[in-house]
């Protein structure tokens, strides 16, 4: 069963179209992430679902009930859509205690005092704030304030939670901790989560499914985190999902050569289409370097010691790639290299794209 269904959503501003005929379904009980670059329309879409803004065309359904239908004039106000919303700036009230902040939606709904106390204290325990219910936000850390915002959004037991970059203001350690806590909350409470972010790691870590949006607000691929990362449907998705390497490959008289040089590609998996210009795409972790053996001959152009890792920029016949190797492995294998050193490069995994389809991707 779908918790959210969007049909033909159109939204724009003067001289700035954002969403064009967008359709999307989110299943009940799943954690679904909208992942894309800043300015692509992710937050706009979330605001349309919440009812803070209205589309120019299309329909929005929550639990099979229309909450917006441009044709029929349906536009249910935000407070009647049964949603919980958490923004990146926490939005907790500084003059209210933790208890009062979490209780606020129930007080607005005029719930009985006993019910308010019971449900608030239940949420205090669920988000790990036991014993802190009488503190003010100024007495809390950023992570604790975000837990209060989550508890306030969940206390009304919404069928759907909308999270707009809720961890972006936290430091790296807190972000990592909180992303797993959000996923555990979602599992524990069975709530549907729509998470909006440009952070690939968070999207991969917490999601049941991910939608990748491009700069034009068009969804390029929907799938599980594994499908998105390992089976990208096009160069945009591949490039967006982490550090990407692209090696130019040309077809000449039935043979395939790397870059502008004369090295035949040594891989059994070759391009199968008719194009003469191709690109082999891969991650730094897909690269294996050695002093000799199978692969392509290259030259180290830059070597950086990053503590636990050695990071290398390698040139192969006019094209460049990045790779990294754990420092202790590099020491054990005599692979502490410097600029100018020759090196053999082999590959664990490759994705093939026609070169013409890569136009514009490398500048993203």
ABEGO torsion letter per residue (X at the ends): XBABBBBGBBBBBBGBBABBGBBBBBBBGBBBBBBBBBGAGAAAAAAAAAGABBBABEBBBBGGBBABBAAAGBBBBAAAAGBBBBBAAGGBBAABBAAAAAAAAAAAAGBBAAAAAAAAAAAAAAAGABGAAABBAAABBAAAAAAAAAAAAAAAGBABBBBBGAAAABBAAAAAAAAAAAAAAAAAAGBBBBBBBABAAAAAAABABBBBBBAAGBBABBBBAAAAAABBABAAAAAAAEBBBBBBBBBBGGBBBBEABABBBABABBBABABABBBBBBBAAABBBBABEBEBBBBBABBBBAGABBBBBBBBGGBBBBBBBBAAAAAAAGABBBBGBBBBBBBABBBBBBAAAABGAAAX
